[in-house]
Amino acid sequence: MDDNTKEAFLNLSKYTRDLLIKEPKMNLYGLNSLKNALLTYWNESINPDTEKFWAEIKAENIDYERKEPLRFALSKNRFRRVDQGMDARKHWIELKKLKGIKANYTTSEIEQIENIISEDEKRRLGILKKCLIKKEITQSQYLKFGECWAYMSNCDLWDRYFRKDEVEELLNIWKNFESK
């Protein structure tokens, strides 16, 4: 984890501890709210740290059902959110080597996840290429364009698919977008 994420976790943990000290007889709703706040990151992210976290939870016999973004991707053939697609793209080579992934997913499921990652990347590339050809972002694709931009940036894919002048042109197309 980067330093900002670590600091955020420490702050959330301190806040949670302080709240439990102030409210020792918290009701079930309050406890569930705290639990969900603490576990949102671990439930929603796709990276090696997350897999290690859940392996520890399981090893300690802590009874908590994990939301599994990779299971969602398998069932829907897509990622729920762009950040999950980015996480999967950036970390997949390392993730698929982990014992937890090998134990929880079949070989065909691992291959299917690889295909989902690949198709996600191709789809986002297609949107950007189409905007570059048309020299505009259609009204209906504006939010997708932003997601595609974030994906290419966070996964360091610009140089793989675009020349520098094309990236600059896409940026200008984005800056000059007018809502209709």
CNS distance restraints for C-alpha pairs under 8 A (distance, minus, plus):
assign (resid   1 and name CA) (resid   5 and name CA) 6.15 0.50 0.50
assign (resid   1 and name CA) (resid   6 and name CA) 6.34 0.50 0.50
assign (resid   1 and name CA) (resid  49 and name CA) 7.59 0.50 0.50
assign (resid   2 and name CA) (resid   6 and name CA) 6.36 0.50 0.50
assign (resid   3 and name CA) (resid   7 and name CA) 6.11 0.50 0.50
assign (resid   4 and name CA) (resid   8 and name CA) 6.17 0.50 0.50
assign (resid   5 and name CA) (resid   9 and name CA) 6.26 0.50 0.50
assign (resid   6 and name CA) (resid  10 and name CA) 6.23 0.50 0.50
assign (resid   7 and name CA) (resid  11 and name CA) 6.13 0.50 0.50
assign (resid   8 and name CA) (resid  12 and name CA) 6.12 0.50 0.50
assign (resid   9 and name CA) (resid  13 and name CA) 5.99 0.50 0.50
assign (resid  10 and name CA) (resid  14 and name CA) 6.09 0.50 0.50
assign (resid  11 and name CA) (resid  15 and name CA) 6.06 0.50 0.50
assign (resid  12 and name CA) (resid  16 and name CA) 6.06 0.50 0.50
assign (resid  12 and name CA) (resid  38 and name CA) 7.26 0.50 0.50
assign (resid  13 and name CA) (resid  17 and name CA) 6.09 0.50 0.50
assign (resid  13 and name CA) (resid  38 and name CA) 7.62 0.50 0.50
assign (resid  14 and name CA) (resid  18 and name CA) 6.06 0.50 0.50
assign (resid  15 and name CA) (resid  19 and name CA) 6.08 0.50 0.50
assign (resid  16 and name CA) (resid  20 and name CA) 6.19 0.50 0.50
assign (resid  16 and name CA) (resid  34 and name CA) 6.83 0.50 0.50
assign (resid  17 and name CA) (resid  21 and name CA) 6.26 0.50 0.50
assign (resid  18 and name CA) (resid  22 and name CA) 6.22 0.50 0.50
assign (resid  19 and name CA) (resid  23 and name CA) 5.89 0.50 0.50
assign (resid  20 and name CA) (resid  24 and name CA) 5.37 0.50 0.50
assign (resid  20 and name CA) (resid  26 and name CA) 7.47 0.50 0.50
assign (resid  26 and name CA) (resid  30 and name CA) 5.98 0.50 0.50
assign (resid  26 and name CA) (resid  31 and name CA) 6.47 0.50 0.50
assign (resid  27 and name CA) (resid  31 and name CA) 6.38 0.50 0.50
assign (resid  28 and name CA) (resid  32 and name CA) 6.05 0.50 0.50
assign (resid  29 and name CA) (resid  33 and name CA) 6.15 0.50 0.50
assign (resid  30 and name CA) (resid  34 and name CA) 6.32 0.50 0.50
assign (resid  31 and name CA) (resid  35 and name CA) 6.09 0.50 0.50
assign (resid  32 and name CA) (resid  36 and name CA) 6.00 0.50 0.50
assign (resid  33 and name CA) (resid  37 and name CA) 6.13 0.50 0.50
assign (resid  34 and name CA) (resid  38 and name CA) 6.21 0.50 0.50
assign (resid  35 and name CA) (resid  39 and name CA) 6.17 0.50 0.50
assign (resid  36 and name CA) (resid  40 and name CA) 5.74 0.50 0.50
assign (resid  39 and name CA) (resid  43 and name CA) 5.94 0.50 0.50
assign (resid  40 and name CA) (resid  44 and name CA) 6.02 0.50 0.50
assign (resid  41 and name CA) (resid  45 and name CA) 5.86 0.50 0.50
assign (resid  42 and name CA) (resid  50 and name CA) 5.65 0.50 0.50
assign (resid  42 and name CA) (resid  53 and name CA) 7.52 0.50 0.50
assign (resid  42 and name CA) (resid  54 and name CA) 7.95 0.50 0.50
assign (resid  43 and name CA) (resid  66 and name CA) 6.12 0.50 0.50
assign (resid  43 and name CA) (resid  67 and name CA) 5.21 0.50 0.50
assign (resid  43 and name CA) (resid  68 and name CA) 6.61 0.50 0.50
assign (resid  43 and name CA) (resid  69 and name CA) 7.56 0.50 0.50
assign (resid  44 and name CA) (resid  67 and name CA) 7.21 0.50 0.50
assign (resid  44 and name CA) (resid  68 and name CA) 7.45 0.50 0.50
assign (resid  44 and name CA) (resid  69 and name CA) 6.35 0.50 0.50
assign (resid  44 and name CA) (resid  84 and name CA) 7.42 0.50 0.50
assign (resid  45 and name CA) (resid  50 and name CA) 6.67 0.50 0.50
assign (resid  45 and name CA) (resid  69 and name CA) 7.40 0.50 0.50
assign (resid  45 and name CA) (resid  84 and name CA) 6.18 0.50 0.50
assign (resid  45 and name CA) (resid  87 and name CA) 7.08 0.50 0.50
assign (resid  46 and name CA) (resid  50 and name CA) 6.42 0.50 0.50
assign (resid  46 and name CA) (resid  51 and name CA) 7.76 0.50 0.50
assign (resid  46 and name CA) (resid  69 and name CA) 7.12 0.50 0.50
assign (resid  46 and name CA) (resid  70 and name CA) 7.67 0.50 0.50
assign (resid  46 and name CA) (resid  84 and name CA) 6.11 0.50 0.50
assign (resid  46 and name CA) (resid  87 and name CA) 5.37 0.50 0.50
assign (resid  46 and name CA) (resid  88 and name CA) 5.80 0.50 0.50
assign (resid  46 and name CA) (resid  91 and name CA) 7.69 0.50 0.50
assign (resid  47 and name CA) (resid  51 and name CA) 6.60 0.50 0.50
assign (resid  47 and name CA) (resid  87 and name CA) 6.19 0.50 0.50
assign (resid  47 and name CA) (resid  88 and name CA) 6.97 0.50 0.50
assign (resid  47 and name CA) (resid  91 and name CA) 5.79 0.50 0.50
assign (resid  47 and name CA) (resid  92 and name CA) 7.87 0.50 0.50
assign (resid  47 and name CA) (resid  95 and name CA) 6.75 0.50 0.50
assign (resid  48 and name CA) (resid  52 and name CA) 6.20 0.50 0.50
assign (resid  48 and name CA) (resid  91 and name CA) 7.16 0.50 0.50
assign (resid  48 and name CA) (resid  94 and name CA) 7.12 0.50 0.50
assign (resid  48 and name CA) (resid  95 and name CA) 5.76 0.50 0.50
assign (resid  48 and name CA) (resid  98 and name CA) 7.87 0.50 0.50
assign (resid  49 and name CA) (resid  53 and name CA) 6.09 0.50 0.50
assign (resid  50 and name CA) (resid  54 and name CA) 6.34 0.50 0.50
assign (resid  51 and name CA) (resid  55 and name CA) 6.16 0.50 0.50
assign (resid  51 and name CA) (resid 100 and name CA) 6.83 0.50 0.50
assign (resid  51 and name CA) (resid 101 and name CA) 7.87 0.50 0.50
assign (resid  52 and name CA) (resid  56 and name CA) 6.27 0.50 0.50
assign (resid  53 and name CA) (resid  57 and name CA) 6.33 0.50 0.50
assign (resid  54 and name CA) (resid  58 and name CA) 6.11 0.50 0.50
assign (resid  54 and name CA) (resid  66 and name CA) 7.99 0.50 0.50
assign (resid  55 and name CA) (resid  59 and name CA) 6.05 0.50 0.50
assign (resid  55 and name CA) (resid 100 and name CA) 6.91 0.50 0.50
assign (resid  56 and name CA) (resid  60 and name CA) 6.10 0.50 0.50
assign (resid  57 and name CA) (resid  61 and name CA) 6.39 0.50 0.50
assign (resid  57 and name CA) (resid  62 and name CA) 5.50 0.50 0.50
assign (resid  58 and name CA) (resid  62 and name CA) 6.04 0.50 0.50
assign (resid  58 and name CA) (resid  63 and name CA) 7.72 0.50 0.50
assign (resid  68 and name CA) (resid  72 and name CA) 6.41 0.50 0.50
assign (resid  69 and name CA) (resid  73 and name CA) 6.17 0.50 0.50
assign (resid  69 and name CA) (resid  79 and name CA) 7.24 0.50 0.50
assign (resid  69 and name CA) (resid  80 and name CA) 7.36 0.50 0.50
assign (resid  69 and name CA) (resid  84 and name CA) 7.46 0.50 0.50
assign (resid  70 and name CA) (resid  74 and name CA) 6.20 0.50 0.50
assign (resid  70 and name CA) (resid  79 and name CA) 7.69 0.50 0.50
assign (resid  70 and name CA) (resid 113 and name CA) 7.46 0.50 0.50
assign (resid  71 and name CA) (resid  75 and name CA) 6.17 0.50 0.50
assign (resid  72 and name CA) (resid  76 and name CA) 6.05 0.50 0.50
assign (resid  72 and name CA) (resid  77 and name CA) 7.88 0.50 0.50
assign (resid  72 and name CA) (resid  78 and name CA) 7.71 0.50 0.50
assign (resid  72 and name CA) (resid  79 and name CA) 7.03 0.50 0.50
assign (resid  72 and name CA) (resid  80 and name CA) 7.25 0.50 0.50
assign (resid  73 and name CA) (resid  77 and name CA) 5.10 0.50 0.50
assign (resid  73 and name CA) (resid  78 and name CA) 4.70 0.50 0.50
assign (resid  73 and name CA) (resid  79 and name CA) 4.81 0.50 0.50
assign (resid  73 and name CA) (resid  80 and name CA) 6.98 0.50 0.50
assign (resid  73 and name CA) (resid 113 and name CA) 7.33 0.50 0.50
assign (resid  73 and name CA) (resid 116 and name CA) 7.50 0.50 0.50
assign (resid  74 and name CA) (resid  78 and name CA) 7.11 0.50 0.50
assign (resid  74 and name CA) (resid 109 and name CA) 7.29 0.50 0.50
assign (resid  74 and name CA) (resid 112 and name CA) 7.10 0.50 0.50
assign (resid  74 and name CA) (resid 113 and name CA) 6.60 0.50 0.50
assign (resid  74 and name CA) (resid 116 and name CA) 8.00 0.50 0.50
assign (resid  77 and name CA) (resid 116 and name CA) 6.17 0.50 0.50
assign (resid  78 and name CA) (resid 116 and name CA) 6.11 0.50 0.50
assign (resid  78 and name CA) (resid 120 and name CA) 7.27 0.50 0.50
assign (resid  79 and name CA) (resid  84 and name CA) 6.26 0.50 0.50
assign (resid  79 and name CA) (resid  85 and name CA) 5.69 0.50 0.50
assign (resid  79 and name CA) (resid 116 and name CA) 7.98 0.50 0.50
assign (resid  80 and name CA) (resid  84 and name CA) 6.99 0.50 0.50
assign (resid  80 and name CA) (resid  85 and name CA) 7.99 0.50 0.50
assign (resid  81 and name CA) (resid  85 and name CA) 6.63 0.50 0.50
assign (resid  82 and name CA) (resid  86 and name CA) 6.17 0.50 0.50
assign (resid  82 and name CA) (resid 147 and name CA) 6.42 0.50 0.50
assign (resid  82 and name CA) (resid 151 and name CA) 7.14 0.50 0.50
assign (resid  83 and name CA) (resid  87 and name CA) 6.08 0.50 0.50
assign (resid  83 and name CA) (resid 151 and name CA) 7.81 0.50 0.50
assign (resid  84 and name CA) (resid  88 and name CA) 6.08 0.50 0.50
assign (resid  85 and name CA) (resid  89 and name CA) 6.06 0.50 0.50
assign (resid  85 and name CA) (resid 117 and name CA) 6.79 0.50 0.50
assign (resid  85 and name CA) (resid 120 and name CA) 7.27 0.50 0.50
assign (resid  86 and name CA) (resid  90 and name CA) 6.05 0.50 0.50
assign (resid  86 and name CA) (resid 151 and name CA) 5.89 0.50 0.50
assign (resid  86 and name CA) (resid 154 and name CA) 6.92 0.50 0.50
assign (resid  86 and name CA) (resid 155 and name CA) 6.43 0.50 0.50
assign (resid  87 and name CA) (resid  91 and name CA) 5.95 0.50 0.50
assign (resid  87 and name CA) (resid  92 and name CA) 7.91 0.50 0.50
assign (resid  88 and name CA) (resid  92 and name CA) 5.25 0.50 0.50
assign (resid  88 and name CA) (resid 117 and name CA) 6.91 0.50 0.50
assign (resid  89 and name CA) (resid 117 and name CA) 6.02 0.50 0.50
assign (resid  89 and name CA) (resid 155 and name CA) 7.04 0.50 0.50
assign (resid  90 and name CA) (resid 155 and name CA) 5.98 0.50 0.50
assign (resid  91 and name CA) (resid  95 and name CA) 5.90 0.50 0.50
assign (resid  92 and name CA) (resid  96 and name CA) 5.92 0.50 0.50
assign (resid  92 and name CA) (resid 114 and name CA) 7.85 0.50 0.50
assign (resid  93 and name CA) (resid  97 and name CA) 7.02 0.50 0.50
assign (resid  94 and name CA) (resid  98 and name CA) 7.01 0.50 0.50
assign (resid  95 and name CA) (resid 101 and name CA) 6.83 0.50 0.50
assign (resid  96 and name CA) (resid 101 and name CA) 5.88 0.50 0.50
assign (resid  96 and name CA) (resid 102 and name CA) 6.75 0.50 0.50
assign (resid  96 and name CA) (resid 110 and name CA) 7.24 0.50 0.50
assign (resid  97 and name CA) (resid 101 and name CA) 7.21 0.50 0.50
assign (resid  97 and name CA) (resid 102 and name CA) 7.04 0.50 0.50
assign (resid  98 and name CA) (resid 102 and name CA) 6.35 0.50 0.50
assign (resid  99 and name CA) (resid 103 and name CA) 5.91 0.50 0.50
assign (resid 100 and name CA) (resid 104 and name CA) 6.00 0.50 0.50
assign (resid 101 and name CA) (resid 105 and name CA) 5.78 0.50 0.50
assign (resid 102 and name CA) (resid 106 and name CA) 6.98 0.50 0.50
assign (resid 102 and name CA) (resid 107 and name CA) 7.82 0.50 0.50
assign (resid 105 and name CA) (resid 109 and name CA) 5.77 0.50 0.50
assign (resid 105 and name CA) (resid 110 and name CA) 6.27 0.50 0.50
assign (resid 106 and name CA) (resid 110 and name CA) 6.23 0.50 0.50
assign (resid 107 and name CA) (resid 111 and name CA) 6.27 0.50 0.50
assign (resid 108 and name CA) (resid 112 and name CA) 6.06 0.50 0.50
assign (resid 109 and name CA) (resid 113 and name CA) 6.14 0.50 0.50
assign (resid 110 and name CA) (resid 114 and name CA) 6.32 0.50 0.50
assign (resid 111 and name CA) (resid 115 and name CA) 6.28 0.50 0.50
assign (resid 112 and name CA) (resid 116 and name CA) 6.16 0.50 0.50
assign (resid 113 and name CA) (resid 117 and name CA) 6.18 0.50 0.50
assign (resid 114 and name CA) (resid 118 and name CA) 6.17 0.50 0.50
assign (resid 115 and name CA) (resid 119 and name CA) 5.96 0.50 0.50
assign (resid 116 and name CA) (resid 120 and name CA) 5.94 0.50 0.50
assign (resid 117 and name CA) (resid 121 and name CA) 6.29 0.50 0.50
assign (resid 118 and name CA) (resid 122 and name CA) 6.24 0.50 0.50
assign (resid 119 and name CA) (resid 123 and name CA) 5.98 0.50 0.50
assign (resid 120 and name CA) (resid 124 and name CA) 6.26 0.50 0.50
assign (resid 121 and name CA) (resid 125 and name CA) 6.08 0.50 0.50
assign (resid 122 and name CA) (resid 126 and name CA) 5.99 0.50 0.50
assign (resid 123 and name CA) (resid 127 and name CA) 6.39 0.50 0.50
assign (resid 124 and name CA) (resid 128 and name CA) 6.49 0.50 0.50
assign (resid 124 and name CA) (resid 148 and name CA) 5.19 0.50 0.50
assign (resid 124 and name CA) (resid 151 and name CA) 7.84 0.50 0.50
assign (resid 125 and name CA) (resid 129 and name CA) 6.10 0.50 0.50
assign (resid 125 and name CA) (resid 148 and name CA) 7.25 0.50 0.50
assign (resid 125 and name CA) (resid 161 and name CA) 7.90 0.50 0.50
assign (resid 126 and name CA) (resid 130 and name CA) 6.00 0.50 0.50
assign (resid 127 and name CA) (resid 131 and name CA) 6.30 0.50 0.50
assign (resid 127 and name CA) (resid 144 and name CA) 7.88 0.50 0.50
assign (resid 127 and name CA) (resid 145 and name CA) 6.93 0.50 0.50
assign (resid 127 and name CA) (resid 148 and name CA) 7.52 0.50 0.50
assign (resid 128 and name CA) (resid 132 and name CA) 6.18 0.50 0.50
assign (resid 128 and name CA) (resid 145 and name CA) 6.73 0.50 0.50
assign (resid 128 and name CA) (resid 148 and name CA) 7.01 0.50 0.50
assign (resid 128 and name CA) (resid 149 and name CA) 7.97 0.50 0.50
assign (resid 128 and name CA) (resid 170 and name CA) 7.69 0.50 0.50
assign (resid 129 and name CA) (resid 133 and name CA) 6.19 0.50 0.50
assign (resid 130 and name CA) (resid 134 and name CA) 6.12 0.50 0.50
assign (resid 131 and name CA) (resid 135 and name CA) 5.55 0.50 0.50
assign (resid 131 and name CA) (resid 136 and name CA) 5.25 0.50 0.50
assign (resid 131 and name CA) (resid 137 and name CA) 5.46 0.50 0.50
assign (resid 131 and name CA) (resid 138 and name CA) 7.90 0.50 0.50
assign (resid 131 and name CA) (resid 170 and name CA) 7.53 0.50 0.50
assign (resid 132 and name CA) (resid 136 and name CA) 6.92 0.50 0.50
assign (resid 132 and name CA) (resid 166 and name CA) 7.48 0.50 0.50
assign (resid 132 and name CA) (resid 169 and name CA) 7.40 0.50 0.50
assign (resid 132 and name CA) (resid 170 and name CA) 6.17 0.50 0.50
assign (resid 135 and name CA) (resid 170 and name CA) 7.95 0.50 0.50
assign (resid 135 and name CA) (resid 173 and name CA) 6.50 0.50 0.50
assign (resid 136 and name CA) (resid 173 and name CA) 5.82 0.50 0.50
assign (resid 136 and name CA) (resid 174 and name CA) 7.84 0.50 0.50
assign (resid 136 and name CA) (resid 177 and name CA) 7.35 0.50 0.50
assign (resid 137 and name CA) (resid 141 and name CA) 6.26 0.50 0.50
assign (resid 137 and name CA) (resid 142 and name CA) 6.06 0.50 0.50
assign (resid 137 and name CA) (resid 145 and name CA) 7.44 0.50 0.50
assign (resid 137 and name CA) (resid 173 and name CA) 7.09 0.50 0.50
assign (resid 137 and name CA) (resid 174 and name CA) 7.17 0.50 0.50
assign (resid 137 and name CA) (resid 177 and name CA) 6.81 0.50 0.50
assign (resid 138 and name CA) (resid 142 and name CA) 6.41 0.50 0.50
assign (resid 139 and name CA) (resid 179 and name CA) 6.86 0.50 0.50
assign (resid 139 and name CA) (resid 180 and name CA) 7.33 0.50 0.50
assign (resid 141 and name CA) (resid 145 and name CA) 5.87 0.50 0.50
assign (resid 142 and name CA) (resid 146 and name CA) 6.55 0.50 0.50
assign (resid 143 and name CA) (resid 147 and name CA) 6.39 0.50 0.50
assign (resid 144 and name CA) (resid 148 and name CA) 6.06 0.50 0.50
assign (resid 145 and name CA) (resid 149 and name CA) 6.11 0.50 0.50
assign (resid 146 and name CA) (resid 150 and name CA) 6.22 0.50 0.50
assign (resid 147 and name CA) (resid 151 and name CA) 6.08 0.50 0.50
assign (resid 148 and name CA) (resid 152 and name CA) 6.13 0.50 0.50
assign (resid 149 and name CA) (resid 153 and name CA) 6.11 0.50 0.50
assign (resid 150 and name CA) (resid 154 and name CA) 5.88 0.50 0.50
assign (resid 151 and name CA) (resid 155 and name CA) 5.90 0.50 0.50
assign (resid 152 and name CA) (resid 156 and name CA) 5.84 0.50 0.50
assign (resid 152 and name CA) (resid 157 and name CA) 4.90 0.50 0.50
assign (resid 152 and name CA) (resid 158 and name CA) 5.77 0.50 0.50
assign (resid 153 and name CA) (resid 157 and name CA) 6.50 0.50 0.50
assign (resid 153 and name CA) (resid 158 and name CA) 6.69 0.50 0.50
assign (resid 157 and name CA) (resid 161 and name CA) 6.57 0.50 0.50
assign (resid 158 and name CA) (resid 162 and name CA) 5.51 0.50 0.50
assign (resid 158 and name CA) (resid 163 and name CA) 7.74 0.50 0.50
assign (resid 158 and name CA) (resid 167 and name CA) 7.34 0.50 0.50
assign (resid 159 and name CA) (resid 163 and name CA) 6.48 0.50 0.50
assign (resid 159 and name CA) (resid 164 and name CA) 7.51 0.50 0.50
assign (resid 162 and name CA) (resid 166 and name CA) 5.91 0.50 0.50
assign (resid 162 and name CA) (resid 167 and name CA) 6.35 0.50 0.50
assign (resid 163 and name CA) (resid 167 and name CA) 6.51 0.50 0.50
assign (resid 164 and name CA) (resid 168 and name CA) 6.34 0.50 0.50
assign (resid 165 and name CA) (resid 169 and name CA) 6.09 0.50 0.50
assign (resid 166 and name CA) (resid 170 and name CA) 6.12 0.50 0.50
assign (resid 167 and name CA) (resid 171 and name CA) 6.17 0.50 0.50
assign (resid 168 and name CA) (resid 172 and name CA) 6.21 0.50 0.50
assign (resid 169 and name CA) (resid 173 and name CA) 6.14 0.50 0.50
assign (resid 170 and name CA) (resid 174 and name CA) 6.17 0.50 0.50
assign (resid 171 and name CA) (resid 175 and name CA) 6.11 0.50 0.50
assign (resid 172 and name CA) (resid 176 and name CA) 5.99 0.50 0.50
assign (resid 173 and name CA) (resid 177 and name CA) 6.15 0.50 0.50
